[in-house]
Amino acid sequence: VFVNLQKAECSFINGTEKVRFVERLIYNRLQYVMFDSDVGHYVGFTPHGEKNAKRLNSDPALLEYKRTQVDRYCRHNYEGSHQYLPVRR
């Protein structure tokens, strides 16, 4: 059994003042590529991941789309759900 997983997460500090979007690509419990909106590009963690990160980073339209996920995905979903989510400190 092989597992290929793509995970996206948002981190909020002070409501929507500081928002971070992270997308992780995982194969068989090993993270091989990650996009971090604070960094602004893909980072590879394995030889295969580095090759994929280079390929993904060569597409300016994809990078711009991923960078705007902070507003489109994170902040958009926060507005409708923040009153139902517990506050963590």
Steps between C-alpha positions, in 0.01 A plus 500: 500500500637839398372822651522831316373789711462873445432705814417869523487694825456857614654657809342814644665744738287789631198408291586572139788742564769237449394199292720220372401245235695173483448220250681171554545218248557166674575157358495199735525717812802690363455869419685566178378849395351792689365841399509766771340839435758667727780366279301546177621194311522121516776330701611142440609267779610194302685467167166429330341790690775742399445410135125555536550826691722629220236406242217659702701816570562549128129573444435866598120465462491206744716687754276806480193281547653332806607834650143631474364194684549698823214729397294264285513191724608598852345841561185410306437191714596678822228761459224239498633264763701694760204536739468118516868419546666486844768760571842352568773684686 
